[in-house]
Amino acid sequence: MAEHDYAILVGISRYRDAGKFPMLEGPLNDVERIREWLISPLGGAVPSAQIFSLITPELAVSEEWSPNRESFAKHFNAIALDQKNGDFVRREGRLYLYFSGHGFSKLTDQTTRAALYSADNLGMFQSNIAGTLYAEAAKRARLFREVVLIMDCCRDTESNVDYSSPDLNLFEHANTEGVRVFSMYAAPKRGKAQERELSDSNGKIVGLMTNALLRALQEAPCDIVGRVPGKVLMQYIGMNWQTWYPEHTPPPPRIIPPDSEDIFFQSGQALAIQRFLLPAASLEKIPLRLTSISLNAAGILDGDAIVWQDANLSWRVKLDVSILGDGRREFCLALPIRDHELFSATSRCTFVPGEQDAVII
């Protein structure tokens, strides 16, 4: 379980200013689906008590239109700040920020940013939850080791509305560059996010980008320990966007991976833990290659460790190798349940993970 991970999920389907902001059907469904993914052991494995869902009430009470800037800031600050002394609380986990509803980007903004209009907007009263600014604040203060920002909203341009800044000191941590941020925006600047009923959405209206994300996590190629790299996720969605949404296809999402090291997500595929047994240690390094319909990785076995690397340089994993009582060596991989081939300098074997106790190399 990702014991140090937290999430705030925002879904706004109804707005006080119904004339300017038409009712949406997807946000509440999308928040529910994202929450299920985050709780699942095959998803984020986030403790349920550390996931906060802020959604529009089905029957809005007069003058209590939410979620709004204040309700979001309250939850964000409760995670970011020590409630006794107001100091920053820093965690070695991941922060998920998810937003679905009507959104915008500043006309003059030269960066990829967006905000969600708050539910309490009415006429000239403008309020918003600036998702990107909160992700930037979490990075700047080094509140978490990783930040995942998902904004399934339109990016209409506003010239007279500014982003609402977080209520945090602008202190910059010395290791802010070490924070990895993965961002997804449902539309390009001036673009529209879309929601539809899809063949696999169980009769519910859902956001296309949220649906694409959850589908890609189920299908995209993973590494040899069952993780999907962020860049692979980005490429997989881009390659399949037209196929998934062939009618009235909108522009694909804008996905921004971390600047340096990649971020990884748990694969939603069915995986099996497979043992491998090798001869007793020799002085020479042993090259290996593992292939399947979605995997092409090279490994170098050297004593008590083995380093695997994807042929496309999408990922690199170093694993420990155990020494058994008879001198043989053992390691385990988490692999999709399909045909694989493993090559060494002297052997070649075909196997399906989980069908046999150990693969002999």
C-alpha positions in Angstrom: 0.0 0.0 0.0 1.2 3.5 -0.8 1.0 4.6 2.8 2.4 8.1 2.3 0.2 8.9 -0.8 -2.7 11.4 -0.7 -5.4 12.5 -3.2 -7.9 15.3 -3.6 -10.5 14.6 -6.3 -12.8 17.5 -7.5 -15.9 16.9 -9.6 -18.3 19.8 -10.4 -21.4 19.0 -12.4 -23.7 21.9 -11.4 -22.9 25.6 -11.2 -24.7 28.5 -9.6 -24.6 30.3 -12.9 -26.3 27.7 -15.0 -26.6 30.0 -17.9 -22.9 30.4 -18.4 -21.9 26.9 -17.1 -24.2 24.2 -18.5 -24.8 21.1 -16.4 -22.3 18.3 -16.9 -23.0 14.6 -16.4 -19.4 13.2 -16.4 -17.6 14.7 -13.4 -19.2 12.8 -10.6 -18.9 9.5 -12.5 -15.2 10.3 -13.3 -14.4 11.1 -9.6 -16.0 7.8 -8.6 -13.9 5.9 -11.2 -10.7 7.6 -10.3 -11.3 6.9 -6.6 -11.9 3.2 -7.4 -8.6 3.1 -9.3 -6.7 4.9 -6.5 -8.0 2.5 -3.8 -7.4 -0.6 -5.9 -4.2 -2.7 -5.2 -3.9 -2.8 -9.0 -4.1 1.0 -9.1 -2.7 3.6 -6.7 -3.2 1.4 -3.6 -3.8 4.7 -1.7 -5.4 4.3 1.8 -9.0 5.3 1.5 -8.8 7.7 4.5 -6.2 9.7 2.5 -8.4 10.3 -0.5 -10.7 13.3 -0.4 -13.6 13.6 -2.9 -15.1 17.1 -3.3 -18.2 16.8 -5.5 -21.3 18.8 -6.3 -24.2 17.8 -4.1 -27.0 16.2 -6.1 -29.4 18.8 -4.6 -27.6 22.1 -4.2 -28.5 24.1 -1.1 -29.0 27.8 -1.6 -25.8 29.8 -1.0 -23.8 26.6 -0.4 -22.5 26.0 -3.9 -19.5 23.7 -3.7 -16.9 22.6 -4.4 -15.3 26.0 -4.4 -12.0 27.7 -3.8 -12.4 27.7 0.0 -13.4 24.1 0.4 -10.5 22.9 -1.8 -7.9 25.1 -0.1 -9.1 23.8 3.3 -8.4 20.2 2.2 -5.1 21.0 0.5 -3.9 23.0 3.5 -4.8 20.2 5.9 -2.4 18.0 3.9 0.3 20.6 3.3 0.5 22.2 6.7 1.0 21.1 10.3 -2.3 22.1 11.9 -0.6 23.0 15.2 2.2 25.3 14.1 1.5 25.9 10.4 4.8 24.5 9.2 5.0 22.5 5.9 4.5 18.7 6.2 6.8 16.9 3.8 6.0 13.3 2.8 7.9 10.6 0.8 4.9 9.7 -1.2 2.8 10.9 -4.1 0.0 13.6 -4.3 -2.8 13.1 -6.8 -4.8 16.1 -7.8 -7.8 15.4 -10.0 -10.2 18.0 -11.5 -13.3 17.5 -13.6 -15.8 20.3 -14.6 -15.7 23.6 -16.6 -12.2 25.1 -16.8 -10.1 27.8 -18.4 -6.6 29.0 -19.1 -5.4 32.6 -18.9 -5.2 34.2 -22.4 -1.7 35.6 -21.7 -0.3 32.4 -20.1 2.6 31.1 -22.1 2.8 27.9 -20.1 0.5 24.8 -19.9 -1.7 25.7 -17.0 -5.4 25.5 -16.2 -8.0 26.1 -13.5 -11.4 24.8 -12.7 -14.3 27.3 -12.3 -15.7 26.9 -8.8 -19.3 25.9 -8.4 -20.2 29.2 -6.8 -19.5 31.4 -9.9 -22.3 33.8 -10.7 -22.3 36.7 -13.1 -19.3 39.0 -12.4 -18.3 37.0 -9.3 -15.5 34.7 -10.5 -13.9 32.1 -8.4 -11.6 29.2 -9.4 -9.5 26.3 -8.2 -6.1 26.7 -10.0 -5.1 23.0 -10.2 -1.7 23.8 -11.9 -0.8 26.4 -9.3 -1.4 23.9 -6.5 0.7 21.3 -8.2 3.4 23.9 -8.6 3.1 24.8 -4.9 3.5 21.2 -3.9 6.6 20.9 -6.0 8.1 24.3 -4.9 7.7 23.4 -1.2 8.7 19.8 -1.7 5.5 18.6 0.0 5.7 15.2 -1.8 8.3 13.3 -3.7 5.9 13.0 -6.7 2.8 14.9 -7.9 0.2 13.7 -10.4 -2.1 16.4 -11.8 -5.1 15.4 -13.9 -7.3 18.1 -15.3 -10.3 16.8 -17.3 -11.7 20.2 -18.2 -12.0 22.7 -21.0 -9.2 25.3 -21.4 -11.3 28.2 -22.6 -9.2 31.4 -22.5 -10.0 34.2 -20.1 -8.5 37.7 -20.3 -10.2 39.2 -17.3 -9.9 36.4 -14.8 -6.7 35.5 -12.9 -5.8 32.1 -11.3 -6.6 32.0 -7.6 -3.3 31.4 -5.9 -2.9 28.9 -3.0 -2.8 30.3 0.5 0.8 29.2 1.0 4.1 30.9 1.6 6.2 31.0 -1.6 9.1 29.3 0.1 11.2 27.2 -2.3 12.8 24.0 -1.0 16.4 23.3 -1.8 15.4 20.0 -3.5 12.4 21.3 -5.5 14.0 20.0 -8.7 13.9 16.5 -7.3 10.1 16.5 -7.2 8.7 14.6 -10.2 5.5 16.1 -11.7 3.3 14.3 -14.2 0.5 16.5 -15.7 -2.5 15.7 -18.0 -4.8 18.3 -19.6 -7.9 17.1 -21.5 -7.6 19.8 -24.1 -5.1 22.2 -25.7 -5.4 25.9 -24.9 -8.7 27.2 -26.2 -9.8 23.6 -26.5 -12.8 21.8 -25.2 -12.8 18.6 -23.1 -15.5 16.1 -24.0 -17.8 13.7 -22.2 -19.8 10.9 -23.7 -21.5 7.6 -23.1 -19.1 4.9 -24.3 -19.5 1.2 -25.1 -17.5 0.3 -22.0 -18.8 2.9 -19.6 -21.8 0.9 -18.3 -24.3 3.4 -19.5 -22.7 6.3 -17.8 -21.4 9.6 -19.3 -17.6 9.9 -18.7 -14.8 12.2 -19.7 -12.8 11.1 -22.7 -9.4 11.8 -21.1 -10.2 10.1 -17.8 -11.5 7.1 -19.7 -8.4 7.0 -21.9 -6.1 7.2 -18.8 -7.9 4.3 -17.0 -7.9 2.3 -20.2 -4.2 2.9 -20.9 -3.3 1.7 -17.4 -5.1 -1.6 -18.2 -3.4 -2.1 -21.6 -0.1 -0.2 -21.9 3.2 -2.1 -21.9 4.7 -2.5 -18.4 8.2 -3.2 -17.1 9.4 -6.4 -15.5 8.1 -5.4 -12.1 4.6 -4.5 -13.3 4.9 -0.7 -13.7 3.8 1.5 -16.6 6.3 4.4 -17.1 4.6 7.8 -17.5 6.2 8.4 -20.9 4.9 5.0 -22.1 1.4 6.0 -20.8 1.6 9.3 -22.8 2.7 7.5 -26.0 0.1 4.8 -25.7 -2.8 7.3 -25.2 -1.5 9.4 -28.2 -1.2 6.3 -30.5 -4.7 5.0 -29.6 -6.7 8.2 -29.2 -8.1 8.2 -32.8 -8.9 4.4 -32.5 -10.7 4.8 -29.2 -12.7 7.8 -30.3 -13.2 7.5 -34.1 -16.3 9.7 -34.2 -15.9 13.5 -33.8 -12.4 12.9 -32.5 -11.2 15.8 -30.3 -7.5 16.8 -30.1 -5.6 14.4 -27.9 -4.8 15.4 -24.3 -1.7 17.5 -23.5 0.5 15.3 -21.3 3.7 16.6 -19.7 6.0 14.0 -18.1 8.6 14.9 -15.5 11.6 16.9 -16.6 14.1 14.3 -15.3 13.4 10.9 -14.0 10.1 9.3 -15.1 7.1 8.5 -12.9 5.6 5.0 -12.7 2.1 3.7 -12.4 1.0 0.2 -11.3 -0.2 -1.8 -14.4 -3.8 -2.9 -14.3 -3.0 -6.0 -16.3 -3.3 -9.4 -14.8 0.3 -10.2 -13.7 2.0 -13.3 -12.3 5.2 -13.5 -10.2 7.6 -15.8 -12.0 10.7 -17.4 -10.4 13.9 -17.9 -12.4 16.7 -20.2 -11.5 20.3 -19.8 -12.8 23.5 -21.9 -12.5 25.9 -21.3 -9.6 27.8 -18.1 -9.8 30.6 -17.7 -12.3 33.1 -15.0 -12.9 31.6 -13.9 -16.1 28.6 -11.5 -16.5 25.7 -13.3 -18.1 23.6 -11.4 -20.8 19.9 -12.2 -20.9 17.0 -11.0 -23.2 13.3 -11.2 -22.4 10.7 -10.7 -25.1 6.9 -10.8 -25.5 4.3 -9.1 -27.7 4.8 -5.9 -25.6 8.2 -6.4 -24.0 11.8 -6.3 -25.3 14.3 -6.0 -22.5 18.0 -6.8 -22.0 19.4 -8.0 -18.6 23.0 -8.3 -17.3 23.4 -10.7 -14.5 26.5 -9.9 -12.4 26.9 -11.7 -9.1 24.1 -10.8 -6.7 22.3 -8.3 -8.9 20.7 -8.1 -12.3 20.0 -4.9 -14.3 17.2 -4.9 -16.8 16.7 -2.2 -19.4 14.0 -1.7 -22.0 15.2 -1.7 -25.6 13.6 1.7 -26.1 15.2 3.1 -23.0 11.8 3.6 -21.4 12.8 2.1 -18.1 15.7 0.5 -16.2 15.4 -1.7 -13.2 18.0 -3.2 -10.9 17.0 -6.4 -8.9 18.7 -8.4 -6.2 19.6 -12.0 -7.0 19.3 -14.5 -4.1 21.9 -17.3 -3.6 20.4 -20.6 -2.8 21.9 -23.3 -0.6 23.2 -25.3 -3.6 24.8 -22.2 -5.1 22.2 -21.6 -7.7 20.8 -18.1 -8.1 17.2 -16.9 -8.1 15.3 -13.8 -9.0 11.6 -13.0 -9.6 9.7 -10.9 -12.2 6.1 -9.6 -12.3 4.9 -10.2 -15.9 1.6 -10.2 -17.9 0.2 -13.7 -18.3 1.1 -14.3 -22.0 3.8 -16.0 -23.9 7.3 -14.8 -23.2 10.7 -15.9 -24.4 13.9 -15.8 -22.4 17.3 -16.0 -24.1 20.8 -16.5 -22.7 24.1 -17.1 -24.4 23.5 -20.9 -24.2 19.7 -21.4 -24.0 16.3 -20.3 -25.1 13.0 -21.0 -23.3 9.3 -20.1 -23.9 7.0 -19.8 -20.9 3.8 -18.3 -19.7 4.3 -16.6 -16.2 2.6 -18.5 -13.4 2.3 -21.8 -15.3 5.4 -23.3 -13.7 7.1 -22.9 -10.4 10.5 -21.8 -11.9 12.0 -21.2 -15.3 15.5 -22.8 -15.5 18.0 -20.7 -17.4 
